[in-house]
Amino acid sequence: MPQQIRVFRANTGSCGGCDAELVLALHKERDMSVANALIDADVWLLTGVMAPYARSVLSQTYSSMTTPPIIIAVGQCAITGAPYGRAGVATAPELPISYTVDGCPVSQAVIISAIRSALTNRDRKRRERA
């Protein structure tokens, strides 16, 4: 059986629209599961405007990991903070974002496509280095 892709959803101050789409999308995929903790995840999906506390926790956790996850910003507020002002991952340069998925809310198919694309790109880069 192929290895499960472990995904952690981090709501960093969102309305919940993208979060609902994420949960529905993940439960439809047989090879994906919801990680219970940041450190257990292969992929982090960030939603929301990146409240200062969330930024601190995410940054500290990321910097302490030996195998860092892929990070995907999901939704307009996670990317730029719109319509709430400048916020989101734009204010957290210490977090290397692999993909941004624009929308409000983002569709389930686009979320799954972004996860799969990010994993494919990561695996291709690893093979090239080997």
ABEGO torsion letter per residue (X at the ends): XBBBBBBBBBBAGBAGAAAAAAAAAAAABAABBBBABAAABABBBBBEAGBAAAAAAAAAAAAABABBBBBBBBEAAAAAGOAAEBBEAAABAABBBABBBBEOBBBAAAAAAAAAAAAAAAAAAAAAAX
